[in-house]
Amino acid sequence: MTDTKKQQRPADARIAELQAKIDGIKARDERKRARAKPEVKFALAATKALDKAMGATTDATLRTAFQEARTLVASAVAVEGVVVAASTTRGKPGRKRKGIA
């Protein structure tokens, strides 16, 4: 049989990995605190409402206006450090019904 021993990583590598985890936790906490601000909550709700409005309209001019408004609100939220997901302009996929296979 071959002798397969697991090599123990040096302390420097383990410390670097743990430091990366700590940095990730700190960044996640900052994003969480930014999302807890009332103005950010309302701005995120506004972007969701604009997404729904874009999905519901058939008028190209109105859709363009909604897109511009969403871009403006998303950039204002980005100043707070929160990244808003890209607009899909489509609603949620429908639920599968039990009777239909």
Rosetta silent file (secondary structure, phi, psi, omega in degrees, C-alpha in Angstrom):
SEQUENCE: MTDTKKQQRPADARIAELQAKIDGIKARDERKRARAKPEVKFALAATKALDKAMGATTDATLRTAFQEARTLVASAVAVEGVVVAASTTRGKPGRKRKGIA
SCORE:     score description
SCORE:     0.000 S_00000001
   1 L     0.000  149.638  178.884    0.000    0.000    0.000 S_00000001
   2 L   -83.197  146.886 -179.649    1.093    3.517   -0.639 S_00000001
   3 L   -89.440  106.112 -179.103    1.840    5.740    2.286 S_00000001
   4 L  -114.036  103.049  176.698   -0.505    8.729    2.013 S_00000001
   5 L  -105.666  142.567  178.616   -0.090   11.199    4.804 S_00000001
   6 L   -81.104  126.821  179.324   -1.930   14.439    4.873 S_00000001
   7 L   -77.242  130.161  177.120    0.429   17.379    4.873 S_00000001
   8 L   -81.502  134.311 -179.034   -0.252   19.879    7.612 S_00000001
   9 L   -72.908  149.866  176.943   -0.422   23.408    6.341 S_00000001
  10 L   -67.516  159.672 -178.170    1.994   25.940    7.748 S_00000001
  11 H   -59.944  -35.124 -179.919    0.709   28.396   10.333 S_00000001
  12 H   -61.065  -41.575 -179.600    0.978   31.277    7.838 S_00000001
  13 H   -67.600  -41.093  179.012   -1.469   29.607    5.457 S_00000001
  14 H   -66.142  -40.599  178.906   -3.946   28.860    8.228 S_00000001
  15 H   -64.258  -42.130  179.632   -3.718   32.425    9.544 S_00000001
  16 H   -63.292  -40.396  178.929   -4.262   33.858    6.055 S_00000001
  17 H   -64.989  -43.675  178.861   -7.348   31.657    5.564 S_00000001
  18 H   -66.017  -36.869  178.333   -8.810   32.697    8.911 S_00000001
  19 H   -65.286  -37.420  177.072   -8.091   36.361    8.184 S_00000001
  20 H   -64.654  -39.163  177.020   -9.971   36.048    4.884 S_00000001
  21 H   -64.116  -42.089  178.992  -12.938   34.569    6.771 S_00000001
  22 H   -62.240  -43.857  178.799  -12.835   37.439    9.278 S_00000001
  23 H   -61.743  -39.854  177.888  -12.781   39.989    6.454 S_00000001
  24 H   -64.086  -40.475  178.855  -15.781   38.276    4.846 S_00000001
  25 H   -66.172  -40.765  178.412  -17.727   38.359    8.096 S_00000001
  26 H   -63.813  -42.644  179.493  -16.941   42.055    8.579 S_00000001
  27 H   -64.695  -40.875  178.768  -18.064   42.876    5.022 S_00000001
  28 H   -64.519  -38.113  178.047  -21.292   40.903    5.488 S_00000001
  29 H   -65.926  -39.459  177.930  -21.979   42.770    8.743 S_00000001
  30 H   -63.774  -42.403  177.635  -21.476   46.127    7.010 S_00000001
  31 H   -64.008  -39.013  179.822  -23.935   45.153    4.256 S_00000001
  32 H   -64.978  -42.389  178.536  -26.422   43.987    6.874 S_00000001
  33 H   -65.659  -37.453  179.516  -26.163   47.285    8.763 S_00000001
  34 H   -67.287  -38.643  179.584  -26.600   49.257    5.540 S_00000001
  35 H   -69.962  -21.260 -178.522  -29.729   47.281    4.627 S_00000001
  36 L   -77.959  -14.425  179.677  -31.191   47.974    8.082 S_00000001
  37 L   -68.469  137.341 -177.759  -31.343   51.723    7.426 S_00000001
  38 H   -59.560  -40.149 -178.199  -34.911   52.879    6.716 S_00000001
  39 H   -65.658  -33.306  178.210  -33.973   54.889    3.630 S_00000001
  40 H   -72.310  -39.469  178.232  -32.249   51.866    2.098 S_00000001
  41 H   -59.316  -45.976 -179.160  -35.231   49.627    2.885 S_00000001
  42 H   -67.981  -35.739  179.077  -37.598   52.023    1.132 S_00000001
  43 H   -67.340  -39.268  177.326  -35.238   52.434   -1.821 S_00000001
  44 H   -66.288  -37.777  176.425  -35.017   48.653   -2.269 S_00000001
  45 H   -64.804  -36.722  178.447  -38.800   48.444   -2.111 S_00000001
  46 H   -65.320  -39.924  178.901  -38.965   51.180   -4.752 S_00000001
  47 H   -65.529  -38.186  177.707  -36.669   49.228   -7.082 S_00000001
  48 H   -65.282  -40.300  179.071  -38.856   46.137   -6.670 S_00000001
  49 H   -66.031  -38.281  177.837  -41.966   48.194   -7.423 S_00000001
  50 H   -66.647  -36.476  176.129  -40.306   49.669  -10.513 S_00000001
  51 H   -62.123  -43.809  179.251  -39.378   46.156  -11.667 S_00000001
  52 H   -64.542  -39.557  179.814  -43.000   45.081  -11.315 S_00000001
  53 H   -65.555  -39.716  177.969  -44.169   48.180  -13.174 S_00000001
  54 H   -64.340  -36.715  179.090  -41.733   47.492  -16.024 S_00000001
  55 H   -71.547  -26.223 -175.242  -43.033   43.947  -16.260 S_00000001
  56 H   -89.272  -22.659 -174.867  -46.646   45.078  -16.302 S_00000001
  57 L   -88.484  151.547  174.726  -46.451   47.841  -18.913 S_00000001
  58 L  -112.096   -8.089 -179.239  -46.548   47.435  -22.664 S_00000001
  59 L   -80.975  123.029 -176.935  -45.769   51.080  -23.429 S_00000001
  60 H   -66.361  -37.110 -179.703  -42.125   51.476  -24.496 S_00000001
  61 H   -65.264  -44.923  179.361  -41.912   55.109  -23.359 S_00000001
  62 H   -65.796  -39.113  177.983  -43.201   54.285  -19.906 S_00000001
  63 H   -61.866  -41.657  178.346  -40.890   51.291  -19.667 S_00000001
  64 H   -63.640  -40.643  178.705  -37.904   53.532  -20.496 S_00000001
  65 H   -63.908  -42.106  177.983  -38.978   56.020  -17.820 S_00000001
  66 H   -63.945  -40.112  179.821  -39.253   53.213  -15.242 S_00000001
  67 H   -64.135  -42.601  178.335  -35.822   51.916  -16.238 S_00000001
  68 H   -64.035  -41.210  179.024  -34.254   55.361  -15.824 S_00000001
  69 H   -65.023  -40.370  179.163  -35.928   55.791  -12.433 S_00000001
  70 H   -64.535  -40.669  178.287  -34.715   52.378  -11.327 S_00000001
  71 H   -61.564  -41.370  179.759  -31.172   53.195  -12.398 S_00000001
  72 H   -64.846  -45.827 -179.835  -31.283   56.419  -10.400 S_00000001
  73 H   -66.599  -40.935  179.936  -32.597   54.720   -7.255 S_00000001
  74 H   -63.707  -37.296  178.346  -30.114   51.847   -7.582 S_00000001
  75 H   -70.227  -33.014  176.707  -27.200   54.274   -7.856 S_00000001
  76 H   -67.960  -37.586  178.351  -28.404   56.117   -4.754 S_00000001
  77 H   -70.777  -33.470  179.644  -28.534   52.835   -2.836 S_00000001
  78 H   -63.187  -27.783  177.223  -25.058   51.917   -4.108 S_00000001
  79 H   -62.516  -33.084  178.838  -23.697   54.981   -2.311 S_00000001
  80 L   -78.536   -7.638  178.164  -24.760   53.289    0.942 S_00000001
  81 L    96.555    9.930  179.591  -22.809   50.181   -0.059 S_00000001
  82 L  -104.011  129.555  179.735  -25.753   47.972   -1.032 S_00000001
  83 L   -95.220  127.062  179.152  -25.700   46.350   -4.451 S_00000001
  84 L   -94.236  134.938 -179.579  -29.083   46.043   -6.151 S_00000001
  85 L   -64.603  153.050  179.238  -29.597   43.028   -8.390 S_00000001
  86 L   -65.418  148.000 -178.839  -30.029   43.613  -12.095 S_00000001
  87 L   -75.602  136.160  176.962  -33.574   44.011  -13.319 S_00000001
  88 L   -99.159  -17.350 -177.622  -35.095   41.045  -15.051 S_00000001
  89 L    53.487   17.144  174.221  -38.264   42.937  -16.064 S_00000001
  90 L  -123.538  148.578  178.560  -40.061   39.617  -15.766 S_00000001
  91 L   -74.674 -178.738  177.213  -42.208   38.487  -12.903 S_00000001
  92 L   -69.105  148.013  177.798  -41.621   35.431  -10.811 S_00000001
  93 L   -64.971  146.025 -177.916  -42.154   32.150  -12.617 S_00000001
  94 L   -68.230  155.502  177.977  -45.587   30.700  -12.071 S_00000001
  95 L   -76.314  146.223  177.057  -46.190   27.863   -9.679 S_00000001
  96 L   -78.604  131.263 -179.235  -46.616   24.402  -11.083 S_00000001
  97 L   -85.780  147.915 -176.723  -50.117   23.141  -10.544 S_00000001
  98 L   -66.728  -37.100 -176.221  -50.684   19.725   -9.062 S_00000001
  99 L   -72.389  -21.634 -176.633  -53.229   18.616  -11.634 S_00000001
 100 L  -104.495  127.581 -178.325  -50.975   19.371  -14.603 S_00000001
 101 L   -95.024    0.000    0.000  -47.930   17.196  -15.151 S_00000001
